[in-house]
Amino acid sequence: MKTGKQYLILIMVVVVLGVIMVKVQAKQPVTIPAATYTPYTPNTSNTGTAAVKANVIIRSMLKAPSTADFSITPSITVKPVTKGNMTSYIYSVNSYVDAQNSFGAKLRNDFTIILAENIGDAKQRGNSDYDMLHPITWTVIDAKLHK
């Protein structure tokens, strides 16, 4: 059987060992990993978004928008534009639409839409806090319906 004196010695040993462990761990440098973000690049879903936005814009320019049949394979080119730390991607959507004119005849019209996808600071894109405060916006630069 252990006496009260032995329990006291055991508790003191445990406390001393705990203090030693804390001091040893405190001397080791703590490294915090740097935040890493995947650089933002346009992908196929963004070109699809550009095509849908182009169709909406062209539909608003037609005499009979409900008759519009758009090409399922638009030609889309993407060009990055950087000014300082702000980046945009310029999408040029070239395609056609079949729609009725004011006389009811269905005609094919080519169109070109130029859109800018404004992503802000590309180096910060992917950081959820930045993304929430700086949503991606789209701007129509030019819209031409060739008749």
Backbone as a printed PyTorch tensor [residue, N CA C, xyz], in Angstrom:
tensor([[[  0.8220,  -1.1790,   0.0000],
         [  0.0000,   0.0000,   0.0000],
         [  0.8660,   1.2430,   0.0000]],

        [[  0.3860,   2.2480,  -0.7650],
         [  1.1850,   3.4670,  -0.8640],
         [  0.7260,   4.4640,   0.1790]],

        [[  1.6840,   5.1790,   0.6660],
         [  1.3880,   6.1800,   1.6890],
         [  1.1250,   7.5200,   1.0150]],

        [[  0.6470,   8.4650,   1.7790],
         [  0.3850,   9.8040,   1.2840],
         [  1.6490,  10.4750,   0.7750]],

        [[  2.7850,  10.1550,   1.4250],
         [  4.0650,  10.7300,   1.0060],
         [  4.4480,  10.2200,  -0.3880]],

        [[  4.1790,   8.9330,  -0.6550],
         [  4.5030,   8.3620,  -1.9630],
         [  3.6140,   8.9770,  -3.0660]],

        [[  2.3390,   9.1950,  -2.7540],
         [  1.4390,   9.8320,  -3.7180],
         [  1.9070,  11.2500,  -4.0370]],

        [[  2.3470,  11.9550,  -3.0170],
         [  2.8400,  13.3200,  -3.2130],
         [  4.0680,  13.3170,  -4.1070]],

        [[  4.9880,  12.3800,  -3.8920],
         [  6.1920,  12.2870,  -4.7220],
         [  5.8040,  11.9350,  -6.1610]],

        [[  4.8740,  11.0120,  -6.3410],
         [  4.4260,  10.6220,  -7.6770],
         [  3.7960,  11.8140,  -8.4160]],

        [[  2.9720,  12.5890,  -7.7360],
         [  2.3380,  13.7630,  -8.3410],
         [  3.3980,  14.7900,  -8.7180]],

        [[  4.3760,  14.9990,  -7.8470],
         [  5.4440,  15.9630,  -8.1460],
         [  6.2540,  15.5210,  -9.3620]],

        [[  6.5390,  14.2480,  -9.4920],
         [  7.2870,  13.7280, -10.6470],
         [  6.4960,  13.9630, -11.9350]],

        [[  5.1830,  13.6680, -11.9100],
         [  4.3330,  13.8730, -13.0870],
         [  4.3070,  15.3520, -13.4740]],

        [[  4.1830,  16.2470, -12.5140],
         [  4.1600,  17.6860, -12.7810],
         [  5.4950,  18.1370, -13.3710]],

        [[  6.6020,  17.6890, -12.7940],
         [  7.9270,  18.0760, -13.2960],
         [  8.1070,  17.5690, -14.7210]],

        [[  7.7120,  16.3320, -15.0150],
         [  7.8170,  15.7980, -16.3730],
         [  6.9410,  16.5930, -17.3460]],

        [[  5.7480,  16.9800, -16.9070],
         [  4.8690,  17.7970, -17.7480],
         [  5.4940,  19.1350, -18.0740]],

        [[  6.0940,  19.7860, -17.0800],
         [  6.7500,  21.0850, -17.2950],
         [  7.9140,  20.9240, -18.2630]],

        [[  8.7070,  19.8660, -18.1070],
         [  9.8470,  19.6300, -18.9990],
         [  9.3650,  19.4190, -20.4290]],

        [[  8.2930,  18.6560, -20.6190],
         [  7.7730,  18.4080, -21.9630],
         [  7.2840,  19.6930, -22.6070]],

        [[  6.6090,  20.5380, -21.8430],
         [  6.1140,  21.8040, -22.3720],
         [  7.2760,  22.6910, -22.7960]],

        [[  8.3140,  22.7640, -22.0030],
         [  9.4760,  23.5990, -22.3310],
         [ 10.1960,  23.0760, -23.5700]],

        [[ 10.3170,  21.7700, -23.7080],
         [ 10.9870,  21.1900, -24.8730],
         [ 10.1780,  21.4890, -26.1300]],

        [[  8.8680,  21.3250, -26.0500],
         [  8.0280,  21.6000, -27.2140],
         [  8.0210,  23.0850, -27.5500]],

        [[  8.1150,  23.9560, -26.5800],
         [  8.0970,  25.3920, -26.8150],
         [  9.3460,  25.8430, -27.5680]],

        [[ 10.4570,  25.1380, -27.4210],
         [ 11.6900,  25.5310, -28.0970],
         [ 11.6960,  25.1360, -29.5650]],

        [[ 10.8360,  24.2090, -29.9610],
         [ 10.7820,  23.8040, -31.3550],
         [ 10.0350,  24.8640, -32.1520]],

        [[ 10.5790,  25.2470, -33.3180],
         [  9.9010,  26.2800, -34.1130],
         [  8.5630,  25.7660, -34.6530]],

        [[  7.6140,  26.6300, -34.6380],
         [  6.2970,  26.2990, -35.1630],
         [  6.2110,  26.8720, -36.5760]],

        [[  5.9380,  26.0330, -37.5360],
         [  5.7970,  26.5120, -38.9110],
         [  4.3350,  26.4520, -39.3070]],

        [[  3.8810,  27.5430, -39.8500],
         [  2.5060,  27.6310, -40.3300],
         [  2.5780,  27.6050, -41.8470]],

        [[  1.9320,  26.6480, -42.4760],
         [  2.0160,  26.5740, -43.9380],
         [  1.4030,  27.8110, -44.5810]],

        [[  2.0620,  28.2880, -45.6280],
         [  1.5500,  29.4500, -46.3550],
         [  0.2850,  29.0460, -47.0980]],

        [[ -0.6320,  29.9910, -47.2240],
         [ -1.8650,  29.7190, -47.9480],
         [ -1.5370,  29.5340, -49.4270]],

        [[ -2.1090,  28.5230, -50.0050],
         [ -1.8890,  28.2940, -51.4290],
         [ -3.2270,  28.3600, -52.1390]],

        [[ -3.2490,  29.0320, -53.2470],
         [ -4.4520,  29.1740, -54.0390],
         [ -4.1560,  28.7010, -55.4520]],

        [[ -5.1070,  28.0370, -56.0320],
         [ -4.9520,  27.6050, -57.4080],
         [ -5.2270,  28.8020, -58.3050]],

        [[ -4.2930,  29.1530, -59.1810],
         [ -4.5470,  30.2920, -60.0710],
         [ -5.7950,  30.0400, -60.9090]],

        [[ -6.5740,  31.0750, -61.0990],
         [ -7.8220,  30.9610, -61.8430],
         [ -7.5330,  30.9620, -63.3350]],

        [[ -8.0890,  30.0260, -64.0340],
         [ -8.0020,  30.0130, -65.4970],
         [ -9.3790,  29.6830, -66.0370]],

        [[ -9.7180,  30.2310, -67.1760],
         [-11.0280,  29.9090, -67.7380],
         [-11.0580,  28.4460, -68.1550]],

        [[-12.2090,  27.8380, -68.0700],
         [-12.3320,  26.4460, -68.4870],
         [-13.5820,  26.2850, -69.3330]],

        [[-13.9020,  25.0590, -69.6860],
         [-15.0220,  24.8400, -70.5880],
         [-16.3430,  25.3230, -70.0000]],

        [[-16.4880,  25.2650, -68.6780],
         [-17.7450,  25.7480, -68.1030],
         [-17.8760,  27.2590, -68.2880]],

        [[-16.7500,  27.9710, -68.2930],
         [-16.7990,  29.4120, -68.5120],
         [-17.1450,  29.7390, -69.9670]],

        [[-16.6290,  28.9550, -70.9050],
         [-16.9870,  29.2010, -72.3040],
         [-18.4580,  28.8760, -72.5180]],

        [[-18.9590,  27.8730, -71.8140],
         [-20.3900,  27.5670, -71.8930],
         [-21.2250,  28.7060, -71.3440]],

        [[-20.7750,  29.2990, -70.2480],
         [-21.4710,  30.4560, -69.6740],
         [-21.4670,  31.6140, -70.6550]],

        [[-20.3360,  31.8340, -71.3160],
         [-20.2400,  32.9140, -72.3110],
         [-21.2220,  32.6620, -73.4510]],

        [[-21.3380,  31.4180, -73.9050],
         [-22.2590,  31.0890, -75.0000],
         [-23.7110,  31.3250, -74.5820]],

        [[-24.0610,  30.9290, -73.3690],
         [-25.4360,  31.1270, -72.8830],
         [-25.7420,  32.6230, -72.7670]],

        [[-24.8010,  33.3880, -72.2170],
         [-25.0100,  34.8330, -72.0920],
         [-25.1650,  35.4770, -73.4740]],

        [[-24.3650,  35.0260, -74.4450],
         [-24.4630,  35.5520, -75.8130],
         [-25.8440,  35.2580, -76.3920]],

        [[-26.3480,  34.0390, -76.1890],
         [-27.6750,  33.6860, -76.7040],
         [-28.7680,  34.5510, -76.0880]],

        [[-28.6600,  34.8320, -74.8050],
         [-29.6560,  35.6850, -74.1290],
         [-29.6350,  37.0930, -74.7220]],

        [[-28.4350,  37.6130, -74.9620],
         [-28.3130,  38.9670, -75.5200],
         [-28.8920,  39.0150, -76.9280]],

        [[-28.5380,  38.0340, -77.7700],
         [-29.0410,  38.0060, -79.1460],
         [-30.5480,  37.8090, -79.1680]],

        [[-31.0510,  36.9320, -78.3000],
         [-32.5090,  36.7120, -78.2500],
         [-33.2440,  38.0340, -78.0080]],

        [[-32.6710,  38.9050, -77.1740],
         [-33.3190,  40.2070, -76.8870],
         [-33.2830,  41.1410, -78.0940]],

        [[-32.4470,  40.8430, -79.0880],
         [-32.3280,  41.7010, -80.2710],
         [-33.2140,  41.2340, -81.4350]],

        [[-33.8790,  40.0940, -81.3100],
         [-34.6640,  39.5200, -82.3970],
         [-36.0930,  40.0350, -82.4220]],

        [[-36.6930,  40.0150, -83.6170],
         [-38.1030,  40.4210, -83.7760],
         [-39.0360,  39.3740, -83.1650]],

        [[-38.6790,  38.0830, -83.3260],
         [-39.4980,  36.9880, -82.7900],
         [-38.5900,  36.0770, -81.9510]],

        [[-38.2570,  36.5000, -80.7300],
         [-37.2940,  35.7460, -79.9220],
         [-37.7240,  34.3140, -79.6010]],

        [[-39.0240,  34.0600, -79.5540],
         [-39.4800,  32.7050, -79.2090],
         [-39.2060,  31.7050, -80.3290]],

        [[-38.9050,  32.1780, -81.5420],
         [-38.6310,  31.2830, -82.6760],
         [-37.1420,  31.0000, -82.8490]],

        [[-36.3130,  31.5030, -81.9570],
         [-34.8540,  31.3970, -82.1120],
         [-34.3610,  29.9740, -81.9160]],

        [[-33.5420,  29.5230, -82.8580],
         [-32.8220,  28.2530, -82.7610],
         [-31.3430,  28.5800, -82.9310]],

        [[-30.5710,  28.3860, -81.8510],
         [-29.1500,  28.7350, -81.8750],
         [-28.2950,  27.5400, -82.2700]],

        [[-27.1460,  27.8300, -82.8300],
         [-26.1610,  26.7950, -83.1380],
         [-25.7290,  26.1220, -81.8420]],

        [[-25.5080,  24.8180, -81.9040],
         [-25.0480,  24.1140, -80.7020],
         [-23.5200,  24.0900, -80.6190]],

        [[-22.8530,  24.6040, -81.6490],
         [-21.3780,  24.6190, -81.6570],
         [-20.8500,  26.0070, -81.9940]],

        [[-21.0120,  26.9630, -81.0870],
         [-20.4670,  28.2970, -81.3650],
         [-18.9370,  28.2790, -81.3420]],

        [[-18.3470,  29.2080, -82.0610],
         [-16.8940,  29.3760, -82.0270],
         [-16.5780,  30.4020, -80.9390]],

        [[-15.7740,  29.9880, -79.9580],
         [-15.4660,  30.8760, -78.8330],
         [-13.9580,  30.9610, -78.6710]],

        [[-13.4560,  32.1950, -78.6610],
         [-12.0330,  32.3990, -78.3750],
         [-11.9160,  33.1490, -77.0590]],

        [[-10.8510,  32.8510, -76.3250],
         [-10.6370,  33.4530, -75.0030],
         [ -9.2710,  34.1070, -74.9840]],

        [[ -9.2210,  35.3480, -74.4710],
         [ -7.9550,  36.0730, -74.3750],
         [ -7.8590,  36.7210, -72.9920]],

        [[ -6.7790,  36.4330, -72.2360],
         [ -6.6200,  37.0860, -70.9270],
         [ -6.1180,  38.5210, -71.0920]],

        [[ -6.6130,  39.3960, -70.2540],
         [ -6.1730,  40.7920, -70.2370],
         [ -5.8720,  41.1420, -68.7830]],

        [[ -4.6360,  41.5940, -68.5210],
         [ -4.2360,  41.9180, -67.1560],
         [ -3.8320,  43.3790, -67.0720]],

        [[ -4.3260,  44.0370, -66.0470],
         [ -3.9460,  45.4260, -65.7710],
         [ -3.6310,  45.4950, -64.2880]],

        [[ -2.3390,  45.6300, -63.9650],
         [ -1.9240,  45.5740, -62.5630],
         [ -2.1480,  44.1680, -62.0490]],

        [[ -2.8520,  44.0390, -60.9340],
         [ -3.1450,  42.7020, -60.4150],
         [ -4.5730,  42.2570, -60.7550]],

        [[ -5.2610,  43.0280, -61.5820],
         [ -6.6230,  42.6870, -61.9680],
         [ -6.6140,  41.9940, -63.3260]],

        [[ -7.3670,  40.9190, -63.4330],
         [ -7.3930,  40.1270, -64.6520],
         [ -8.8210,  39.9970, -65.1600]],

        [[ -8.9550,  40.0500, -66.4690],
         [-10.2240,  39.7650, -67.1330],
         [ -9.9470,  38.7750, -68.2450]],

        [[-10.9670,  38.0530, -68.6380],
         [-10.8730,  37.1800, -69.7940],
         [-11.8980,  37.6720, -70.8030]],

        [[-11.4480,  37.9080, -72.0210],
         [-12.3150,  38.3920, -73.0840],
         [-12.7590,  37.1880, -73.9180]],

        [[-14.0570,  36.9880, -74.0040],
         [-14.6340,  35.8950, -74.7750],
         [-15.2660,  36.4830, -76.0230]],

        [[-14.8800,  35.9750, -77.1690],
         [-15.5020,  36.3620, -78.4270],
         [-16.3260,  35.1670, -78.9020]],

        [[-17.6440,  35.3510, -78.9380],
         [-18.5550,  34.2790, -79.3250],
         [-19.0730,  34.5730, -80.7270]],

        [[-18.7500,  33.6850, -81.6600],
         [-19.2270,  33.8040, -83.0390],
         [-20.1190,  32.6070, -83.3290]],

        [[-21.3310,  32.8870, -83.7970],
         [-22.2570,  31.8000, -84.0530],
         [-23.3620,  32.2870, -84.9880]],

        [[-24.4720,  31.5260, -85.0390],
         [-25.6230,  31.9390, -85.8350],
         [-26.8940,  31.5890, -85.0790]],

        [[-27.9720,  32.2300, -85.5140],
         [-29.2940,  31.9540, -84.9700],
         [-30.2790,  31.9070, -86.1380]],

        [[-31.1610,  30.9300, -86.1010],
         [-32.2670,  30.8580, -87.0600],
         [-33.4970,  31.3780, -86.3310]],

        [[-34.1000,  32.4390, -86.8760],
         [-35.2870,  33.0240, -86.2370],
         [-36.1490,  33.7020, -87.2860]],

        [[-37.4270,  33.8500, -86.9540],
         [-38.3530,  34.4930, -87.8860],
         [-38.1430,  35.9980, -87.8880]],

        [[-38.2890,  36.5790, -89.0840],
         [-38.2410,  38.0430, -89.1960],
         [-39.6620,  38.5850, -89.0170]],

        [[-39.8550,  39.8660, -89.2390],
         [-41.1700,  40.4760, -89.0140],
         [-42.2210,  39.9840, -90.0200]],

        [[-41.7900,  39.3210, -91.1210],
         [-42.7350,  38.7790, -92.1020],
         [-43.0430,  37.3000, -91.8480]],

        [[-42.4040,  36.6980, -90.8460],
         [-42.6530,  35.2990, -90.5170],
         [-41.7160,  34.3190, -91.2080]],

        [[-40.8020,  34.8220, -92.0260],
         [-39.8450,  33.9410, -92.7040],
         [-38.6800,  33.6480, -91.7590]],

        [[-38.2910,  32.3670, -91.6990],
         [-37.1800,  31.9900, -90.8240],
         [-35.8700,  32.2140, -91.5780]],

        [[-35.0260,  33.0550, -91.0100],
         [-33.7510,  33.4110, -91.6320],
         [-32.6030,  33.0770, -90.6960]],

        [[-31.4420,  32.8250, -91.2800],
         [-30.2270,  32.5790, -90.4890],
         [-29.4240,  33.8760, -90.4210]],

        [[-29.0770,  34.2780, -89.2160],
         [-28.2580,  35.4770, -89.0000],
         [-27.0260,  35.0990, -88.1920]],

        [[-25.8690,  35.5100, -88.6720],
         [-24.6350,  35.3330, -87.9060],
         [-24.5730,  36.4160, -86.8340]],

        [[-23.8760,  36.1300, -85.7500],
         [-23.6930,  37.1550, -84.7250],
         [-22.3340,  37.0220, -84.0750]],

        [[-21.8870,  38.1250, -83.5170],
         [-20.6420,  38.1860, -82.7500],
         [-20.9350,  38.9260, -81.4540]],

        [[-20.5670,  38.2980, -80.3600],
         [-20.7080,  38.9240, -79.0370],
         [-19.3360,  38.8980, -78.3930]],

        [[-18.9290,  40.0170, -77.8310],
         [-17.6730,  40.0680, -77.0820],
         [-18.0170,  40.3830, -75.6300]],

        [[-17.6240,  39.4570, -74.7450],
         [-17.9110,  39.5700, -73.3210],
         [-16.6180,  39.5880, -72.5270]],

        [[-16.6310,  40.2930, -71.4100],
         [-15.4810,  40.2840, -70.4950],
         [-15.9170,  39.6160, -69.1990]],

        [[-15.1410,  38.6200, -68.7920],
         [-15.3440,  37.9710, -67.4980],
         [-14.3490,  38.6150, -66.5470]],

        [[-14.8340,  39.4340, -65.6300],
         [-13.9700,  40.1780, -64.7190],
         [-13.7830,  39.3640, -63.4450]],

        [[-12.5750,  38.8150, -63.2530],
         [-12.3530,  37.9320, -62.1150],
         [-11.6320,  38.6130, -60.9680]],

        [[-11.1610,  39.8390, -61.1660],
         [-10.4450,  40.5250, -60.0890],
         [ -9.0030,  40.0640, -60.0210]],

        [[ -8.5060,  39.8780, -58.8250],
         [ -7.1120,  39.4750, -58.6090],
         [ -6.9970,  37.9660, -58.8020]],

        [[ -6.4130,  37.5560, -59.9310],
         [ -6.3220,  36.1280, -60.2690],
         [ -5.5350,  35.3420, -59.2240]],

        [[ -4.5720,  35.9950, -58.5590],
         [ -3.7670,  35.2960, -57.5510],
         [ -4.6040,  34.9830, -56.3110]],

        [[ -5.6350,  35.7660, -56.0580],
         [ -6.4850,  35.5520, -54.8880],
         [ -7.6890,  34.6630, -55.2020]],

        [[ -8.0100,  34.5120, -56.4800],
         [ -9.1760,  33.7150, -56.8740],
         [ -8.9610,  32.2780, -56.4030]],

        [[ -9.9190,  31.6930, -55.7590],
         [ -9.7850,  30.3700, -55.1550],
         [ -9.7780,  30.4650, -53.6320]],

        [[ -9.4810,  31.6670, -53.1170],
         [ -9.5660,  31.9340, -51.6810],
         [-11.0360,  32.2420, -51.4050]],

        [[-11.7050,  31.4150, -50.6170],
         [-13.1530,  31.5520, -50.4450],
         [-13.5660,  32.9150, -49.9050]],

        [[-12.7470,  33.5280, -49.0420],
         [-13.0830,  34.8610, -48.5340],
         [-13.0410,  35.8850, -49.6620]],

        [[-12.0010,  35.8180, -50.4930],
         [-11.8850,  36.7550, -51.6210],
         [-13.0330,  36.5240, -52.6000]],

        [[-13.3080,  35.2510, -52.9170],
         [-14.3680,  34.9340, -53.8740],
         [-15.7220,  35.4650, -53.4200]],

        [[-15.9860,  35.3790, -52.1100],
         [-17.2700,  35.8260, -51.5860],
         [-17.3930,  37.3580, -51.6840]],

        [[-16.3090,  38.0640, -51.4320],
         [-16.3460,  39.5260, -51.4470],
         [-16.1830,  40.1120, -52.8470]],

        [[-15.6230,  39.3310, -53.7800],
         [-15.3620,  39.8080, -55.1380],
         [-15.9070,  38.8080, -56.1540]],

        [[-17.2210,  38.7750, -56.3430],
         [-17.7730,  37.7960, -57.2830],
         [-17.3490,  38.1010, -58.7190]],

        [[-17.3080,  37.0570, -59.5290],
         [-16.9850,  37.2180, -60.9510],
         [-18.1650,  37.9190, -61.6130]],

        [[-17.8640,  38.9380, -62.4120],
         [-18.9160,  39.6540, -63.1270],
         [-18.6500,  39.5700, -64.6330]],

        [[-19.6880,  39.7650, -65.4020],
         [-19.5920,  39.7330, -66.8640],
         [-20.0300,  41.0760, -67.4160]],

        [[-19.3250,  41.5430, -68.4300],
         [-19.6420,  42.8130, -69.0810],
         [-19.7410,  42.5890, -70.5840]],

        [[-20.7760,  43.1440, -71.1990],
         [-20.8990,  43.0600, -72.6560],
         [-20.0700,  44.1900, -73.2590]],

        [[-19.1080,  43.8190, -74.0810],
         [-18.2610,  44.8280, -74.7360],
         [-18.8630,  45.2070, -76.0920]],

        [[-19.3510,  44.2000, -76.8270],
         [-19.9210,  44.4640, -78.1550],
         [-20.8970,  43.3510, -78.4930]],

        [[-21.9670,  43.7120, -79.1870],
         [-22.9640,  42.7300, -79.6500],
         [-23.4200,  43.1180, -81.0400]],

        [[-23.1470,  42.2510, -82.0070],
         [-23.5350,  42.5390, -83.3950],
         [-24.3120,  41.3640, -83.9670]],

        [[-25.4770,  41.6740, -84.4990],
         [-26.2910,  40.6980, -85.2190],
         [-26.1450,  41.0540, -86.6800]],

        [[-25.4770,  40.2030, -87.4610],
         [-25.2190,  40.4690, -88.8830],
         [-26.4230,  40.0050, -89.7060]],

        [[-27.0620,  40.9410, -90.3600],
         [-28.2750,  40.5870, -91.1460],
         [-27.9580,  40.5090, -92.6170]]])
